[in-house]
Amino acid sequence: MEDDLVSAATIRKVEEVRRLLDGAVHPDEPNEDGSTALYRAAVQGDAGIVRMLLAAGADPDRESGGDSEGLPLCAAACWGHVEIVVALLDADADPDRREDIERTAMTALHWAASNEHLAVMRTLLGRGADPDLDDSAGRTPLSHAAERGATAVVRTLLDHGANPVSADGQGRSPLDLARRYAGCDIEAEVLARATEHAPQGARITVRREESEGGDVRIVAEVRDNTGGLRSESRLGTGHAEIIRLLETWTAGYANRPQRSQGRESTT
């Protein structure tokens, strides 16, 4: 029966999900692969099923154990499903919970920043998400955004108090990561990434697109000989502007008044 619930959530069969829950199927019980219905519904972007499962008692912070799966909130953030992010937060999902998937230890804010979903980011930050939590590589959401050349994301994180000088596990600041691509041929860089992991006979196409924040990014798609999408590489073109922003914010951060010793903030 649990397999039926997960399957119904995956293919968005609302009435079947309702029937199974009314029949006392537990909303959190995983299927034989470890997947949960809530995670699958969050990935699919089905807010109605997500709310139905939460109302039936599904745990918003339970990780799904299927292959490459994890937290429902991280899944919704990764795919930009802002309505589902709101529903999960309303059900007391922890916005700062790190995901165990593949030992990345990323939070929902990491996923939203990495994929330039500004509406999701603003929702998470407005509900108390910490912009300075790091992942397993010591990278904050700001580090991810700076390296990717996502200007609007960097600006949003800085406006919400992100630390501009936080170093990753290799001692690199967001500014260092942005400088890595300043002056580079971004299209050539993205194409090289895609080609490196492309299977034999794959077709690679490159396009320009506008992100949710209005930035331009370059996307390389790798498709197999049947036309199926195998992978995607993307990189923004905003590194020069990000460097300017970070240099300004870093100078201000260095010159900010230091809190007196022995006193605690009252804010």
C-alpha positions in Angstrom: 0.0 0.0 0.0 2.9 2.4 0.7 4.2 1.7 -2.8 0.8 2.7 -4.1 0.9 6.0 -2.1 4.3 6.9 -3.3 3.4 6.0 -6.9 0.2 8.0 -6.7 2.0 11.0 -5.4 4.7 10.6 -8.1 2.2 10.6 -11.0 0.0 13.3 -9.2 -3.2 11.2 -8.8 -4.9 13.4 -6.2 -8.0 11.2 -5.6 -5.9 8.1 -5.2 -3.7 9.8 -2.6 -6.8 10.9 -0.8 -8.3 7.4 -0.9 -5.2 5.8 0.5 -4.8 8.3 3.3 -8.5 7.9 4.2 -7.8 4.1 4.3 -5.2 4.7 7.1 -2.0 4.4 5.0 0.7 6.2 6.9 1.8 9.3 4.9 5.5 8.8 5.8 5.9 5.1 5.2 8.5 4.7 2.4 8.3 2.4 -0.5 10.7 -0.5 -1.1 13.2 1.9 -2.5 13.1 4.2 0.5 11.2 7.0 -1.3 8.5 8.9 0.5 5.3 10.4 -1.0 6.0 13.8 0.4 9.4 14.0 -1.3 8.0 12.8 -4.6 5.1 15.3 -4.5 7.5 18.1 -3.6 9.7 17.3 -6.6 6.7 17.1 -8.9 5.5 20.5 -7.7 2.1 19.3 -6.7 1.1 21.7 -3.8 -2.3 20.1 -3.4 -0.8 16.6 -2.7 1.9 18.1 -0.5 -0.7 19.9 1.7 -2.8 16.7 1.8 0.1 14.6 3.1 1.1 17.3 5.6 -2.5 17.5 6.9 -2.4 13.7 7.3 0.7 14.0 9.5 3.7 13.7 7.1 6.9 14.9 8.7 8.2 17.8 6.6 11.8 17.2 7.8 11.9 13.5 7.0 14.5 12.6 4.3 13.5 10.4 1.4 15.8 7.5 1.1 15.5 6.7 -2.6 18.4 7.1 -5.0 19.7 10.8 -5.0 16.7 11.9 -2.9 16.7 13.9 0.3 14.6 16.6 2.1 11.3 17.7 0.7 12.2 21.3 1.3 15.4 21.0 -0.5 13.7 19.3 -3.5 11.1 22.1 -3.7 13.8 24.8 -3.4 15.9 23.1 -6.1 13.1 23.2 -8.6 11.8 26.6 -7.6 8.4 25.4 -6.3 7.7 28.4 -4.0 4.2 27.4 -3.1 5.4 24.1 -1.8 8.3 25.8 0.1 5.7 27.9 1.8 3.5 24.9 2.6 6.4 23.0 4.1 7.6 26.0 6.2 4.0 26.5 7.4 4.2 22.9 8.6 7.3 23.8 10.6 10.0 22.4 8.2 13.4 23.6 9.4 14.8 26.0 6.8 18.3 25.4 8.0 18.2 21.6 8.0 21.2 20.2 6.1 20.6 17.4 3.6 22.5 14.2 3.9 22.2 13.3 0.2 25.6 12.4 -1.3 27.2 14.0 1.8 26.7 17.5 0.3 25.1 18.9 3.5 23.4 21.6 1.5 20.4 23.5 2.9 17.3 24.6 0.9 18.9 28.0 0.6 22.0 26.4 -1.1 19.8 24.7 -3.6 17.7 27.8 -4.3 20.8 30.0 -4.7 22.6 27.5 -6.9 19.6 27.3 -9.3 18.8 31.1 -9.1 15.3 30.7 -7.7 14.9 34.2 -6.2 11.3 33.9 -5.1 12.2 30.7 -3.1 15.3 32.4 -1.7 13.4 35.4 -0.5 10.8 33.1 1.1 13.4 31.1 2.9 15.3 34.2 4.1 12.1 35.9 5.2 11.3 32.8 7.3 14.7 32.9 9.1 17.0 30.9 6.9 20.6 31.5 7.8 22.5 32.8 4.7 25.9 31.8 6.2 25.5 28.1 6.8 28.1 26.1 4.8 27.9 22.8 3.1 30.3 19.9 3.2 32.8 21.8 1.1 32.6 24.8 3.4 30.7 26.8 0.9 27.9 29.2 1.7 25.0 30.0 -0.7 26.9 33.2 -1.5 30.0 31.2 -2.5 27.8 29.1 -4.9 26.2 32.2 -6.4 29.5 34.1 -6.8 31.1 31.2 -8.7 28.1 30.7 -10.9 28.0 34.4 -11.9 24.5 34.9 -10.6 24.4 38.6 -9.9 20.8 38.9 -8.6 21.3 36.0 -6.2 24.5 37.5 -4.8 22.8 40.9 -4.4 19.9 39.3 -2.6 22.1 37.4 -0.2 24.2 40.4 0.6 21.0 42.5 1.2 20.0 39.8 3.7 23.2 39.9 5.7 25.4 37.2 4.1 29.0 37.4 5.1 31.0 38.5 2.0 34.3 37.2 3.3 33.5 33.7 4.5 36.0 31.2 3.1 35.3 27.7 1.9 37.1 24.6 2.8 40.0 25.5 0.5 40.3 29.0 1.9 38.6 30.7 -1.1 36.2 33.6 -0.5 33.2 34.4 -2.7 35.4 37.1 -4.3 38.1 34.6 -5.1 35.5 32.3 -6.7 34.0 35.1 -8.8 37.5 36.1 -10.0 38.1 32.6 -11.3 35.7 33.3 -14.2 36.2 37.1 -14.7 37.3 37.7 -18.3 36.7 34.0 -19.3 34.8 32.9 -22.4 31.8 31.6 -20.5 30.3 29.8 -23.5 33.6 27.9 -24.1 33.8 27.1 -20.3 30.3 25.7 -20.3 30.8 23.7 -23.5 34.0 22.2 -22.1 32.2 21.1 -19.0 29.4 19.5 -21.0 31.8 17.8 -23.4 33.9 16.3 -20.6 31.0 14.1 -19.3 29.1 13.6 -22.6 28.6 9.9 -23.6 29.7 8.6 -27.0 27.5 10.0 -29.8 25.8 12.6 -27.7 24.6 15.9 -29.1 25.5 19.1 -27.3 23.7 22.4 -27.8 24.4 25.8 -26.2 21.9 28.5 -25.6 21.6 31.8 -23.7 18.7 32.3 -21.3 17.5 34.9 -18.8 17.4 33.8 -15.1 14.6 34.6 -12.7 16.5 37.7 -11.6 17.1 38.9 -15.1 20.7 37.8 -15.4 22.1 36.2 -18.6 23.4 32.6 -18.3 24.8 30.2 -20.8 23.4 26.6 -20.8 24.9 23.6 -22.5 22.5 20.6 -22.9 23.8 17.1 -23.5 21.3 14.8 -25.3 21.7 11.1 -26.2 21.1 9.8 -29.7 17.3 9.4 -28.9 17.0 13.0 -27.9 16.8 12.4 -24.2 18.4 15.0 -21.9 21.4 13.5 -20.2 22.9 16.5 -18.4 23.0 20.2 -18.3 25.8 22.7 -17.5 25.2 26.3 -16.8 27.1 29.4 -15.8 26.1 33.0 -15.5 27.8 36.0 -17.1 27.8 38.4 -14.2 31.2 37.7 -12.6 32.5 41.2 -13.3 29.5 42.9 -11.6 29.7 40.4 -8.7 33.4 41.3 -8.2 32.4 45.0 -8.0 29.6 44.2 -5.5 31.7 42.0 -3.3 34.6 44.4 -3.2 32.2 47.1 -2.1 30.6 44.9 0.5 33.9 43.5 1.7 35.3 47.0 2.3 32.2 47.9 4.3 32.3 44.6 6.3 35.9 45.2 7.2 35.2 48.8 8.4 32.1 48.0 10.3 32.1 48.9 14.1 33.2 46.0 16.2 31.0 45.0 19.2 32.6 45.8 22.5 33.9 42.8 24.5 31.8 41.6 27.3 28.5 43.0 25.8 25.8 41.0 24.1 23.7 42.2 21.2 20.2 43.2 22.1 18.9 42.9 18.6 
